[in-house]
Amino acid sequence: MSGNDYIEAADRTLDATYEEPMSLEEYVETLLTAPHRGAHAPKYLLAAIESAGTRTVIEEGDEKERYRFFDDPWNDGEHAILGNTEVLNRFVDDLRSIAAGRGKEEKILWLDGPTATGKSELKRCLVNGLREFSKTEEGRRYTMEWNVAGLDSSPGLTYSDEGTMGDEDDWYESPVQSHPLTVFPEDVRQELVMELNERLDDHIPVRVDGEIDPFCREAYDYLEEQYRREGVEDLFSAATDRQHLRIKNFVVDVGRGIGILHSEDEGTPKERLVGSWMHGMLRELDSRGRKNPQAFSYDGVLSQGNGLLTIVEDASQHADLLQKLLNVPDEGRVKLDKGIGMDIDTQLVIISNPDLEGQLNQHVEREGQDPLKALKRRLDRHRFTYLTNLSLEAELLRRELTDETSVWDANTWDQLEEWIRAPLSMQVRRADKTVRERELAPHALKAAAMYAVVSRLDTTDLPDDISIVDKALLFDRGYLQDGDERIDIEDVEFEGTSANGEHGIPVTYTRDIIADLLHEESDRFHQEFDVESVIMPRDVLNAMAERLADAPVFSTTEAAEFEERIAPVKEYTFTQQEEDVLNAMMRDKRVDEATVEEYVGHVYAWAQGEKLENDRGERVDPDPLKMKVFEIEHLGRFTESDYTGNQPDDVVAEFRTEQIITALNRHAWRNRDEEFRVSAVNPKEIPAIKAVLGNYDWEDIKRTYEDFDPHQWDNPPTETQTERLKEETIRNMQELYDYSEATAELTSRHVMSQVSYKWS
């Protein structure tokens, strides 16, 4: 594209974003055609969230529908909130109740939780999402702008000490994004809103309450008074004529429909909430001995957030303001001064760390005399917790270490597993300013994520046969698979799960540990491969556990507790590495998928007493010899003694029925669509079959490679089976699992060092 092409693309974007200003009459006609454009604040916020649609996720082992709005799709997921889907869904449910006026209008939505749980990302996500929604045809947001220039004795309109300049510079927008319908007298507005709701195809009606804001009221009253003096009969029409009042759409952003009070913001309560008087302007805009609202700054958080959303960030720093917000949700009104009030239409959200709870409970022992009781009754709490899903934690950790922002939305567990276990290469600048490549080996990020998740899980509710790692896997995928046996999370009783994610190792600690390792020198050496640049899973796990005691974020008790949980994570990580090595060693011995599908087809026909169609299109009986050969040679489950000729005995018949047919039917049931049709039956998902396509053990290695010796793996003698097998294994690990030569060498050495102890 040329430079002009980019300029034209920017022009098209803005052309699609903004409309020409319209008259009040034209605006009303627009609303009668599209009533949703007149939405009040909570309804608009809800519409923005719902407009992005939903997707299905698995969290804590359960399928949930997640609003894509919280994936920050407009920025390729840069500020996506990972996990906490149930919390976000309850947040949206509250918005729905508030928007519909079903009893929660007086509530202030409170989002709290430990650091690094996604609360700040929620703020950014809301800003990004509302901004982009307001640029769309569906999300147009409107306010008023006024012009009183040209009338005799006009004082002009201003937010500052600059005078009017004429033409377009004489137009002044409502400083608080007032809803255009508030300019109508109350009785007329009620009738108009009633008609809008009759035309609205939505169960949540539009509400437009309150009066026009004080700034715009000053302009309207001045115009009305001037035309009354001139004897004009249709005063409302004259004061709101196109030459004085225009309706314009605006792009929602911080300061324009979104007010954010940051932790470092200072000032009196009134200044922080609504703004302050500009004393120089009070002298110029004196209105018959009283304060003119046009001499007010309107830079407080409620003024900026009027019309849509008000966020108090790090609310514990503004605890003195919370009580002053008590009546805003249900009364919808604040004061600029004793004699000047302003109606507010905004959704209040406060965000805090757990320390706010301590401040709110400081008088709890006084029970009925607790001065904060009314405030606590107004707060509707939504608690963010640390992630308890392995895949989400791995995704978050990867985002923390890189510039990757895309949200993982895998179609299958295998695809997600590939992303979780993937290696990561990074450029690191040394002290001498040279740049070197550092590599996190496959499973390194996964191991770190697993350790963090395990530290956050409640152990008091573990059944005897479920380990803490098993619980983490159940939460992530919803089931456990051990050979032929599948355990679904519905079959496991966890009673104390409310404590999951309440505390544990934060992602920031893990990120900092890995960042330190990236800059530390390694004493590894290999004549051929750059192993000194590699960070292995055990390197990360050891560093995470060893440095717990020195991290100020953890108490002594927490550090000791988390250190005890490292062993099962190390064991799990080793089994993953061992599986990679075994599958790479046995790659050429793997049964092809066509043979598997043929076997399953024969077993199914055998069980149903049906015939099969052969390559020539003939209907033939299932072949008992093919089934027997597959079960003996490929499955390794049976011997010749389990058959009479080619006919199976009871043990084999039971295996075919229970492990093949029943598993296939169960898989088909899980993959049915809404009309109970089978959408995808995959024989490879049958546990007994899945084991054939991978999941080898060392007995398979002994049987296949009789001269192999794991003790020789580090430096195998030339022209030996061990040397040839090692070369093939290193190559296969690279092709199958994205290992580098260095990480494949180190991983296979680690596995063989453990295997050689028990090899006989």
C-alpha positions in Angstrom: 0.0 0.0 0.0 1.1 3.6 -0.7 1.0 6.4 1.8 -2.1 7.7 0.2 -3.8 4.3 0.6 -3.3 4.5 4.4 -4.6 8.1 4.5 -7.7 6.9 2.6 -8.2 3.9 4.9 -8.1 6.3 7.9 -10.7 8.5 6.3 -13.0 5.5 5.7 -12.6 4.5 9.3 -13.6 7.9 10.6 -16.4 8.2 8.1 -17.9 5.0 9.4 -17.4 6.2 13.0 -19.0 9.6 13.0 -22.4 10.9 11.7 -23.3 14.4 10.7 -24.8 16.3 13.7 -28.6 16.3 13.5 -31.5 18.3 14.8 -33.4 17.2 17.9 -36.3 16.2 15.6 -34.0 14.1 13.4 -32.6 12.4 16.5 -36.1 11.5 17.8 -36.9 10.0 14.3 -33.7 8.0 14.5 -34.7 6.6 17.9 -38.2 5.7 16.7 -36.5 3.6 14.0 -33.7 2.2 16.3 -34.9 2.5 19.9 -31.9 0.7 21.3 -29.8 3.8 20.5 -31.5 5.6 23.4 -30.3 3.0 26.0 -29.5 4.1 29.5 -26.0 3.3 30.9 -26.4 -0.3 32.3 -28.4 -1.3 29.2 -25.8 0.1 26.9 -22.9 -1.6 28.8 -24.8 -4.9 28.6 -25.4 -4.5 24.9 -21.7 -3.9 24.3 -20.7 -7.0 26.2 -23.4 -9.2 24.4 -22.5 -7.8 21.0 -19.2 -9.7 20.9 -21.0 -13.1 21.3 -19.9 -16.1 23.4 -17.6 -19.1 23.2 -17.5 -22.4 25.2 -14.6 -22.9 27.7 -13.8 -25.5 30.3 -12.9 -24.1 33.8 -12.7 -26.2 36.9 -13.8 -29.1 34.8 -17.1 -27.6 33.8 -18.2 -26.3 30.4 -19.1 -22.6 30.6 -20.3 -20.0 28.1 -17.8 -17.1 28.1 -18.5 -13.6 26.7 -15.9 -12.9 24.0 -16.0 -9.2 25.1 -13.7 -10.1 27.9 -11.2 -11.6 25.4 -10.4 -8.1 24.2 -10.9 -9.1 20.5 -10.4 -5.5 19.3 -6.8 -5.6 20.3 -6.0 -9.2 19.4 -6.5 -10.2 23.1 -3.8 -7.8 24.5 -5.9 -7.1 27.6 -7.9 -10.3 27.7 -9.0 -11.6 31.1 -8.0 -15.2 31.3 -10.2 -17.4 33.4 -12.6 -16.2 36.1 -15.4 -16.8 33.6 -18.0 -17.6 36.3 -17.2 -14.3 38.1 -17.5 -12.4 34.8 -20.8 -14.1 34.0 -22.2 -13.1 37.4 -21.0 -9.6 36.8 -23.0 -9.6 33.5 -26.0 -11.1 35.2 -26.0 -8.2 37.7 -25.8 -5.8 34.9 -28.8 -7.4 33.3 -30.8 -7.1 36.6 -29.7 -3.5 37.1 -30.5 -2.6 33.4 -34.0 -4.2 33.7 -34.7 -2.6 37.1 -35.1 -5.9 38.8 -34.0 -4.9 42.3 -30.3 -4.2 42.1 -30.4 -0.6 40.9 -28.9 0.6 44.3 -25.9 -1.7 44.0 -22.3 -0.7 43.4 -20.5 -3.6 41.7 -17.4 -4.5 43.6 -14.6 -6.5 42.0 -11.8 -7.6 44.3 -9.1 -10.2 44.6 -5.4 -10.7 44.9 -2.9 -8.9 42.6 -2.4 -10.4 39.1 -5.8 -11.9 38.9 -7.1 -9.8 36.0 -8.9 -6.9 37.7 -6.8 -4.3 35.9 -7.3 -6.1 32.6 -11.0 -5.9 33.2 -10.8 -2.1 33.4 -8.8 -2.0 30.1 -11.1 -4.5 28.5 -14.2 -2.4 29.4 -12.5 0.8 28.0 -11.5 -0.9 24.8 -14.8 -2.7 24.3 -17.0 0.3 24.9 -14.8 2.5 22.7 -15.0 0.1 19.8 -18.7 -0.7 20.2 -19.5 3.1 20.1 -17.8 3.2 16.7 -20.3 0.8 15.3 -23.7 1.4 13.8 -25.3 -0.7 16.5 -23.5 1.1 19.3 -23.9 4.8 18.4 -23.9 7.0 21.5 -25.3 10.5 21.4 -25.1 13.8 23.4 -26.0 17.5 22.9 -24.1 20.5 21.9 -25.3 24.1 22.2 -24.8 27.5 20.5 -26.1 30.7 21.9 -24.0 33.0 19.8 -25.8 35.7 17.8 -28.4 36.5 20.5 -28.2 39.9 22.0 -26.3 40.1 25.3 -25.2 36.5 25.0 -22.7 35.5 27.7 -21.4 32.7 25.5 -20.6 29.2 26.8 -17.3 28.0 28.0 -15.4 25.5 30.1 -12.4 27.7 30.3 -11.3 31.3 30.1 -11.2 31.4 26.3 -13.9 33.5 24.6 -16.1 32.5 21.7 -14.8 32.7 18.2 -17.9 32.3 16.1 -19.1 29.6 13.6 -18.2 26.0 14.7 -16.2 27.4 17.6 -19.4 28.6 19.1 -20.7 25.1 19.7 -20.2 23.6 23.1 -20.8 20.0 23.9 -22.4 18.8 27.2 -19.4 18.3 29.5 -21.1 15.3 31.0 -22.4 13.5 27.9 -26.0 14.2 28.8 -28.7 12.1 27.1 -30.4 14.2 24.4 -33.9 13.2 25.6 -33.3 14.9 29.0 -33.9 18.2 27.2 -37.6 17.3 26.9 -40.1 18.3 29.7 -40.6 15.2 32.0 -44.2 14.5 30.9 -43.3 14.6 27.2 -40.2 12.5 27.7 -42.1 9.8 29.6 -44.6 9.5 26.7 -41.7 9.4 24.2 -39.8 6.7 26.1 -43.0 4.7 26.4 -43.4 4.7 22.6 -39.7 3.8 22.2 -40.2 0.7 24.4 -43.3 -0.3 22.5 -41.1 -0.4 19.4 -38.1 -2.0 21.2 -37.5 -5.7 20.5 -35.9 -6.3 23.9 -37.1 -7.5 27.3 -35.0 -4.7 28.9 -36.8 -1.4 28.4 -35.0 2.0 27.8 -35.0 4.3 30.7 -34.3 8.1 30.6 -34.6 9.6 34.0 -33.4 12.8 35.5 -33.0 16.4 34.2 -30.7 18.0 31.7 -27.3 18.7 33.2 -26.6 22.1 34.8 -24.3 23.3 32.0 -26.9 22.6 29.3 -29.7 23.8 31.5 -28.0 27.2 31.7 -27.9 27.4 27.9 -31.5 26.2 27.5 -32.8 28.6 30.1 -31.0 31.6 28.5 -32.4 30.7 25.1 -35.9 30.2 26.4 -35.8 33.5 28.3 -34.5 35.4 25.2 -37.3 34.1 23.0 -39.9 34.7 25.6 -38.9 38.3 25.8 -39.3 38.5 22.0 -42.8 37.1 22.3 -42.1 33.8 20.5 -44.9 31.3 21.1 -43.2 27.9 20.5 -40.5 28.4 23.1 -39.3 24.8 23.2 -39.0 24.6 19.4 -37.2 28.0 19.3 -34.7 27.1 22.1 -33.9 23.7 20.6 -33.9 24.8 17.0 -31.1 23.4 14.8 -29.2 26.7 15.1 -29.0 26.3 18.9 -29.1 22.6 19.6 -27.4 19.8 17.7 -27.3 16.1 18.5 -24.0 14.4 17.8 -22.6 11.0 18.2 -19.4 10.6 20.1 -16.8 7.8 20.6 -16.8 6.5 24.1 -13.5 6.8 25.9 -11.9 7.7 29.2 -13.3 11.2 30.1 -16.2 10.8 27.6 -18.6 8.3 29.1 -16.0 6.5 31.1 -14.7 7.9 34.3 -11.8 6.3 36.0 -10.5 7.4 39.5 -7.0 6.2 39.8 -5.2 5.4 43.0 -2.9 8.5 42.7 -5.7 11.0 42.0 -6.0 13.7 44.7 -8.3 16.5 45.7 -11.3 17.0 47.9 -14.1 14.5 47.7 -16.2 16.9 45.6 -13.3 17.5 43.2 -12.7 13.8 42.8 -16.3 13.0 42.3 -17.7 15.8 40.1 -15.1 18.5 39.6 -14.5 22.0 41.0 -15.3 25.7 40.5 -13.1 27.8 38.3 -12.9 31.0 40.3 -11.7 33.2 37.4 -14.7 32.1 35.4 -17.2 32.7 38.2 -16.5 36.4 37.9 -17.0 36.4 34.1 -20.1 34.1 34.2 -21.9 35.5 37.2 -25.6 34.7 36.8 -27.6 37.2 38.7 -25.6 36.8 41.9 -25.4 33.0 41.9 -22.8 30.5 40.6 -23.0 29.7 36.9 -22.6 26.0 36.3 -20.7 26.8 33.1 -17.9 27.9 35.4 -17.5 24.3 36.7 -14.7 22.0 35.6 -16.8 18.8 35.3 -13.5 16.8 35.5 -14.6 14.5 38.4 -15.0 10.8 37.9 -18.8 10.9 37.9 -18.9 13.7 35.5 -16.6 11.9 33.1 -18.5 8.6 33.5 -22.0 10.1 33.2 -23.9 8.3 30.5 -22.1 5.0 30.8 -19.5 3.8 33.3 -17.7 5.0 36.4 -14.7 3.0 37.8 -13.0 3.6 41.1 -9.6 1.9 40.7 -7.7 0.6 43.8 -10.8 1.6 45.9 -8.9 1.2 49.2 -7.1 4.4 48.3 -10.4 6.2 48.0 -12.3 4.6 50.9 -13.4 8.1 52.1 -15.4 8.5 48.8 -17.3 5.3 49.0 -19.8 6.5 51.5 -20.4 9.6 49.5 -21.3 7.3 46.6 -24.0 5.5 48.6 -27.0 7.3 47.1 -25.7 7.7 43.6 -27.0 4.3 42.2 -30.6 4.6 43.5 -31.1 8.4 43.6 -28.9 9.1 40.5 -28.0 12.5 41.7 -24.9 14.4 43.0 -24.3 18.1 43.9 -22.0 20.6 42.4 -22.8 22.9 45.2 -25.5 23.3 47.9 -27.9 24.9 45.4 -26.9 23.1 42.2 -27.5 19.4 41.7 -26.8 17.1 38.7 -28.6 13.9 37.7 -26.2 11.1 36.9 -26.8 8.0 34.7 -23.8 5.7 35.2 -22.9 2.2 36.2 -20.7 2.3 39.3 -17.8 -0.3 39.5 -15.1 -0.3 42.2 -12.0 -2.4 41.9 -9.8 -3.3 44.9 -7.3 -5.6 46.4 -8.3 -7.6 49.5 -7.2 -4.8 51.8 -10.4 -2.9 51.2 -12.3 -5.7 53.0 -10.3 -5.0 56.1 -11.2 -1.3 56.0 -14.9 -2.1 55.6 -14.8 -4.5 58.5 -12.9 -2.3 61.0 -16.1 -1.6 63.0 -17.7 -5.1 62.6 -17.6 -5.8 66.3 -20.1 -2.9 66.8 -22.7 -5.0 65.0 -25.8 -2.8 64.6 -23.8 0.3 65.3 -21.3 -0.3 62.5 -21.1 3.0 60.6 -20.1 1.2 57.4 -23.0 -1.2 57.4 -25.1 0.9 54.9 -22.1 1.0 52.5 -21.5 -2.8 52.7 -25.1 -3.4 52.0 -24.8 -1.4 48.8 -21.7 -3.3 47.6 -22.3 -6.4 45.4 -19.0 -8.3 45.5 -17.5 -10.3 42.7 -14.3 -12.0 43.8 -11.5 -12.6 41.3 -9.2 -15.6 42.1 -5.9 -17.0 40.8 -6.3 -19.2 37.8 -6.9 -22.9 38.6 -6.7 -24.1 35.0 -3.3 -25.3 33.7 -3.9 -24.2 30.1 -5.0 -20.7 31.2 -2.0 -20.3 33.5 0.4 -21.5 30.8 -1.2 -19.0 28.3 -1.0 -16.2 30.9 2.6 -17.0 31.7 3.5 -17.0 28.0 1.8 -13.6 27.5 3.8 -12.2 30.5 7.1 -13.3 28.9 6.4 -12.4 25.3 4.5 -10.0 23.1 2.0 -12.7 22.2 -1.6 -11.6 22.8 -3.9 -13.9 20.8 -6.4 -15.7 23.0 -6.1 -19.5 22.8 -9.3 -20.9 21.4 -8.5 -24.5 20.7 -10.9 -26.9 18.9 -9.6 -30.0 20.6 -7.7 -30.9 23.7 -4.8 -32.2 21.6 -4.4 -28.8 20.0 -4.5 -27.0 23.4 -2.0 -29.5 24.9 0.4 -28.7 22.0 0.3 -25.0 22.9 0.7 -25.7 26.6 3.8 -27.8 26.3 5.5 -25.8 23.5 9.0 -24.5 23.9 9.9 -20.8 23.8 12.9 -19.0 22.4 13.8 -15.5 23.5 16.5 -13.0 22.6 18.3 -11.9 25.8 20.8 -9.0 26.0 23.9 -9.6 28.1 25.8 -7.2 30.3 28.3 -6.7 27.5 25.4 -5.7 25.2 25.7 -8.8 23.1 22.4 -10.7 22.3 22.1 -14.4 22.8 19.3 -16.8 22.2 17.9 -18.6 25.3 15.5 -21.5 25.0 12.9 -22.7 27.4 12.6 -26.4 26.6 9.3 -28.2 25.9 7.3 -28.6 29.1 9.2 -25.8 30.9 6.3 -23.3 30.8 3.8 -26.1 31.4 5.7 -27.3 34.5 5.9 -23.8 35.9 2.2 -23.3 35.2 1.3 -26.6 36.8 3.3 -25.7 40.0 1.5 -22.4 40.2 -1.9 -24.0 39.8 -1.1 -26.8 42.3 -0.1 -24.1 44.9 -3.6 -22.6 44.6 -5.7 -25.7 45.0 -7.4 -26.8 48.2 -6.0 -30.1 49.4 -8.5 -30.8 52.2 -11.1 -32.2 49.8 -8.9 -34.7 47.8 -10.3 -38.2 47.6 -7.9 -41.0 48.4 -7.2 -41.9 44.8 -6.9 -38.4 43.4 -3.6 -36.5 43.7 -3.2 -32.7 43.7 -1.9 -33.0 40.1 -4.9 -35.1 39.2 -7.1 -32.4 40.5 -5.4 -29.8 38.4 -5.8 -31.9 35.3 -9.5 -32.5 36.1 -10.0 -28.8 36.5 -8.3 -28.2 33.1 -9.9 -30.8 30.9 -12.7 -32.2 32.9 -11.5 -35.8 33.0 -8.5 -38.1 33.7 -7.3 -40.9 31.4 -5.4 -43.8 32.8 -5.1 -46.5 30.2 -8.6 -47.9 29.5 -10.1 -46.1 32.5 -11.6 -42.6 32.2 -12.6 -40.6 35.2 -14.9 -37.6 34.6 -15.0 -34.7 37.1 -18.6 -35.5 37.7 -17.5 -38.8 39.2 -15.2 -37.1 41.8 -16.5 -35.4 44.9 -14.7 -32.2 45.8 -16.3 -30.6 48.8 -14.0 -27.7 49.8 -13.5 -26.2 46.4 -14.4 -22.7 47.6 -10.8 -22.2 48.7 -9.4 -22.9 45.2 -7.6 -19.9 43.8 -7.9 -17.9 47.0 -4.1 -17.9 47.5 -1.0 -19.4 45.9 1.9 -18.5 43.7 1.0 -15.5 41.5 2.0 -15.4 37.8 4.2 -12.4 38.5 6.5 -14.5 40.8 6.8 -17.2 38.1 7.5 -14.7 35.4 10.2 -13.0 37.5 11.9 -16.4 38.3 12.1 -17.3 34.6 13.3 -13.7 33.7 16.1 -14.2 36.2 17.0 -17.6 34.8 17.2 -16.1 31.3 20.0 -13.8 32.4 21.9 -16.3 34.5 24.8 -18.3 33.1 24.6 -22.1 32.8 27.5 -24.5 33.5 26.1 -27.1 31.0 28.4 -28.1 28.1 28.1 -30.3 25.0 30.6 -30.6 22.2 27.9 -30.4 19.5 24.8 -28.7 20.9 24.2 -25.3 22.5 22.9 -26.8 25.8 24.2 -23.9 27.9 21.5 -21.7 26.4 18.7 -24.1 27.5 16.4 -23.8 30.5 14.9 -27.1 31.4 11.6 -27.8 33.2 13.5 -28.9 36.3 15.6 -25.7 36.3 12.4 -23.6 36.5 10.8 -25.8 39.2 13.9 -25.9 41.3 14.3 -22.1 41.1 10.6 -21.5 42.0 10.8 -23.7 45.0 14.2 -22.6 46.3 13.5 -18.9 46.1 10.1 -19.0 47.9 11.6 -18.3 51.3 13.3 -15.1 50.0 10.2 -13.7 48.3 8.5 -11.1 50.5 5.1 -11.8 48.9 4.9 -15.1 50.8 4.7 -15.7 54.5 6.9 -18.4 56.1 3.9 -20.7 56.3 3.0 -20.2 52.7 6.6 -20.8 51.5 6.8 -24.0 53.4 3.4 -25.2 52.1 4.2 -24.4 48.5 7.6 -26.0 48.7 6.0 -29.3 49.8 3.9 -29.4 46.6 6.9 -29.4 44.2 7.4 -33.2 44.3 4.2 -34.3 42.5 4.7 -31.6 39.8 8.3 -32.8 39.2 7.0 -36.4 38.9 4.3 -35.4 36.5 6.7 -33.4 34.4 9.1 -36.3 34.1 6.3 -38.6 33.0 5.5 -36.1 30.2 9.2 -36.0 29.1 9.4 -39.8 29.4 6.3 -40.2 27.1 7.9 -37.9 24.5 11.1 -40.0 24.5 9.2 -43.3 24.3 7.0 -42.2 21.5 10.0 -40.9 19.6 11.8 -44.2 20.1 8.8 -46.2 18.9 7.7 -43.8 16.1 8.5 -46.3 13.3 6.7 -49.1 15.1 3.4 -47.2 15.5 0.3 -48.7 14.0 -1.1 -46.7 11.1 -4.5 -45.2 11.6 -6.0 -47.1 8.6 -5.2 -50.4 10.4 -6.8 -49.1 13.6 -10.0 -48.0 11.8 -10.2 -51.4 10.0 -9.9 -53.2 13.4 -12.6 -51.1 15.0 -14.9 -51.6 12.0 -14.5 -55.4 12.2 -15.1 -55.5 16.0 -18.3 -53.4 15.6 -19.6 -55.6 12.9 -18.7 -58.7 15.0 -20.6 -57.3 18.0 -23.7 -56.4 15.9 -23.7 -59.6 13.9 -23.4 -57.6 10.7 -21.4 -57.8 7.5 -18.7 -55.4 6.2 -18.2 -54.1 2.7 -14.7 -55.0 1.3 -12.6 -53.2 -1.3 -14.6 -54.9 -4.1 -17.9 -53.7 -2.7 -18.9 -57.2 -1.5 -20.7 -57.8 1.8 -18.5 -60.1 3.9 -18.3 -61.4 7.5 -15.8 -59.6 9.9 -12.4 -61.4 9.7 -11.6 -63.2 13.0 -8.0 -63.6 12.0 -7.4 -59.8 11.4 -9.0 -59.0 14.8 -6.9 -61.7 16.5 -3.6 -60.5 14.9 -4.3 -56.9 15.9 -5.1 -57.8 19.5 -2.0 -60.0 19.9 0.6 -58.0 18.0 -0.5 -54.4 18.2 -2.5 -54.2 21.4 -0.3 -56.8 23.2 -3.3 -57.7 25.4 -3.6 -61.4 24.6 -1.8 -64.5 23.5 -2.7 -67.6 21.3 -4.0 -69.3 24.4 -6.8 -66.7 24.6 -8.3 -68.0 21.3 -9.7 -71.3 20.0 -8.3 -71.2 16.5 -9.3 -67.7 15.5 -12.3 -67.5 17.7 -12.0 -65.4 20.9 -12.6 -66.8 24.4 -14.7 -65.0 27.0 -12.0 -62.7 28.1 -11.3 -61.4 24.6 -15.0 -61.1 23.9 -15.5 -59.1 27.0 -12.6 -56.8 26.1 -14.1 -56.2 22.6 -17.5 -55.4 24.1 -16.5 -53.3 27.1 -13.3 -51.6 25.9 -14.1 -51.1 22.2 -17.9 -51.1 21.6 -18.9 -49.4 24.9 -16.1 -46.8 24.7 -17.1 -46.1 21.1 -20.7 -45.6 22.0 -19.8 -43.4 25.0 -17.6 -41.3 22.7 -20.4 -40.9 20.2 -22.8 -39.8 23.0 -20.4 -37.2 24.2 -20.1 -35.8 20.7 -23.8 -35.7 19.8 -25.3 -32.5 18.5 -28.4 -30.7 19.8 -30.6 -33.2 17.7 -28.7 -36.2 19.2 -27.0 -37.0 16.0 -23.3 -38.1 16.2 -21.2 -35.2 14.9 -17.8 -36.9 15.1 -16.9 -40.4 16.1 -13.2 -40.8 16.3 -11.9 -44.3 16.9 -8.6 -42.8 18.1 -10.4 -41.5 21.2 -11.2 -45.0 22.5 -8.7 -45.5 25.4 -7.7 -49.0 24.4 -7.0 -47.8 20.8 -5.4 -44.5 21.9 -2.8 -46.6 23.7 -1.9 -48.3 20.4 -1.1 -45.0 18.8 1.3 -43.9 21.5 1.7 -44.5 25.3 4.4 -47.1 25.1 6.4 -48.4 28.0 9.9 -49.7 28.6 8.8 -53.3 28.1 7.9 -52.4 24.5 11.4 -50.9 24.1 13.0 -54.1 25.5 10.9 -56.3 23.2 11.5 -54.2 20.1 15.2 -53.3 20.6 16.9 -56.3 22.2 20.4 -54.8 22.1 19.5 -51.4 23.4 21.3 -50.3 26.6 20.2 -47.0 28.3 23.4 -46.8 30.3 25.2 -46.0 27.0 22.8 -43.2 26.0 25.1 -40.3 26.8 28.0 -41.6 24.6 26.8 -44.7 22.8 29.5 -46.9 21.1 29.7 -46.6 17.4 27.8 -49.1 15.1 25.5 -50.2 17.9 21.8 -50.3 18.1 21.8 -47.8 20.9 23.7 -45.3 18.7 21.3 -45.7 15.8 18.2 -45.5 18.1 19.5 -42.4 19.8 20.0 -40.6 16.4 16.5 -41.6 15.3 15.0 -40.6 18.7 16.6 -37.1 18.7 15.4 -36.5 15.1 11.9 -37.8 16.0 11.6 -35.6 19.1 12.4 -32.6 16.9 9.8 -33.5 14.2 7.0 -34.8 16.6 7.3 -32.3 19.5 9.3 -29.3 18.3 12.4 -30.1 20.4 15.7 -28.6 19.3 18.7 -30.8 19.1 19.9 -29.3 22.4 16.7 -29.8 24.3 16.1 -33.3 22.8 19.6 -34.3 24.0 19.1 -32.9 27.5 15.6 -34.3 27.9 16.5 -37.8 26.6 19.6 -37.9 28.8 17.5 -37.0 31.8 15.0 -39.7 31.1 17.6 -42.3 30.4 19.4 -41.5 33.7 16.3 -42.4 35.6 15.5 -45.4 33.5 19.0 -46.9 33.8 18.5 -47.3 37.5 15.8 -49.8 37.1 16.9 -51.4 33.8 17.7 -55.1 33.9 
